[in-house]
């Protein structure tokens, strides 16, 4: 599933959006398929689950959860990476929706989006 404009608008009004752009994981296992990869991640956290009245990042979620998930699943191999990473992000109780986009050498490859409320 991809995130449509309508769905993205609904999520933006009810959730806080955190994103990681153009993350280039270090190829620690020496596979050619990782060369030139860039990963973009977005997560949406329901405003109701975020108690901050001052928009404090510490009250929402740690940005490192996106980076750490990307590293964890890329180290397991590129096949099905994005779907496994999104599923892992959604296992966090506070994350309502997540999207992973993967590109190589500035050419878009694929995207996975999931929302817990849409099955």
C-alpha positions as CSV (number, residue, x, y, z in Angstrom):
1,X,0.0,0.0,0.0
2,X,1.2,3.5,-0.7
3,X,0.2,6.6,1.3
4,X,-2.3,8.5,-0.6
5,X,-2.7,12.3,-0.4
6,X,-6.0,11.9,1.4
7,X,-4.7,9.5,3.9
8,X,-1.6,11.6,4.5
9,X,-3.7,14.6,5.2
10,X,-5.8,12.7,7.7
11,X,-2.7,11.4,9.4
12,X,-1.2,14.9,9.6
13,X,-4.3,16.2,11.4
14,X,-4.4,13.5,14.0
15,X,-0.8,12.5,14.3
16,X,2.7,13.8,14.8
17,X,5.0,13.0,11.9
18,X,8.6,12.2,12.3
19,X,10.9,11.5,9.4
20,X,14.4,10.4,8.5
21,X,15.5,11.5,5.0
22,X,18.3,10.2,2.7
23,X,19.8,7.9,5.3
24,X,22.7,6.1,3.8
25,X,23.4,3.0,5.8
26,X,27.0,1.8,5.9
27,X,27.5,-1.4,4.1
28,X,28.8,-3.5,6.9
29,X,28.4,-6.9,5.3
30,X,30.0,-6.2,2.0
31,X,27.0,-7.0,-0.3
32,X,27.0,-5.1,-3.6
33,X,23.2,-4.7,-3.4
34,X,23.7,-2.1,-0.6
35,X,25.9,0.2,-2.6
36,X,24.2,3.6,-3.3
37,X,21.1,2.8,-1.2
38,X,19.2,5.6,0.4
39,X,16.3,5.1,2.8
40,X,13.6,7.5,3.8
41,X,11.4,6.6,6.8
42,X,8.3,8.3,8.2
43,X,6.4,7.4,11.3
44,X,3.1,8.8,12.6
45,X,2.3,8.9,16.3
46,X,-1.3,9.7,17.4
47,X,-1.4,13.1,19.1
48,X,-3.5,11.5,21.9
49,X,-0.6,9.2,22.6
50,X,1.8,12.1,22.8
51,X,1.2,14.0,26.1
52,X,3.5,16.9,25.3
53,X,1.8,20.3,25.4
54,X,5.1,22.0,24.3
55,X,5.8,19.7,21.3
56,X,8.8,18.2,23.2
57,X,10.5,15.5,21.1
58,X,11.3,13.5,24.2
59,X,7.5,13.1,24.8
60,X,6.9,11.7,21.3
61,X,9.4,9.0,20.3
62,X,13.1,8.7,19.8
63,X,14.2,9.4,16.2
64,X,16.8,6.6,16.6
65,X,14.0,4.0,16.4
66,X,13.9,4.6,12.6
67,X,17.6,4.5,12.1
68,X,18.1,1.5,14.3
69,X,15.3,-0.4,12.6
70,X,16.7,0.3,9.2
71,X,20.2,-0.9,10.2
72,X,18.7,-4.0,11.9
73,X,16.8,-5.2,8.9
74,X,19.4,-4.2,6.2
75,X,21.9,-6.3,8.0
76,X,19.5,-9.2,7.5
77,X,19.5,-8.6,3.7
78,X,17.8,-6.4,1.2
79,X,15.0,-8.9,0.3
80,X,11.8,-7.9,1.9
81,X,13.7,-5.3,3.9
82,X,11.1,-2.5,3.8
83,X,8.2,-4.6,4.7
84,X,10.0,-6.2,7.6
85,X,11.2,-2.8,8.8
86,X,7.7,-1.3,8.7
87,X,6.2,-4.3,10.6
88,X,8.9,-3.8,13.2
89,X,8.2,-0.1,13.6
90,X,4.5,-0.8,13.9
91,X,5.2,-3.2,16.7
92,X,5.9,-0.1,18.8
93,X,2.6,0.7,20.6
94,X,2.8,4.4,20.0
95,X,3.4,4.3,16.2
96,X,0.2,4.4,14.3
97,X,1.6,4.3,10.7
98,X,4.9,3.9,9.0
99,X,6.5,4.2,5.6
100,X,9.8,3.1,4.2
101,X,11.0,4.3,0.8
102,X,14.2,2.9,-0.7
103,X,16.1,4.3,-3.6
104,X,19.5,3.5,-5.2
105,X,21.7,6.1,-6.9
106,X,18.8,8.6,-6.8
107,X,16.4,6.3,-8.6
108,X,13.3,5.4,-6.7
109,X,13.0,1.6,-6.1
110,X,10.1,0.9,-3.9
111,X,7.9,2.1,-1.0
112,X,6.0,0.3,1.7
113,X,3.3,2.1,3.8
114,X,1.1,0.5,6.5
115,X,-1.4,2.0,8.9
116,X,-2.5,0.0,11.9
117,X,-6.1,1.2,11.4
118,X,-6.3,0.1,7.8
119,X,-6.0,-3.7,7.2
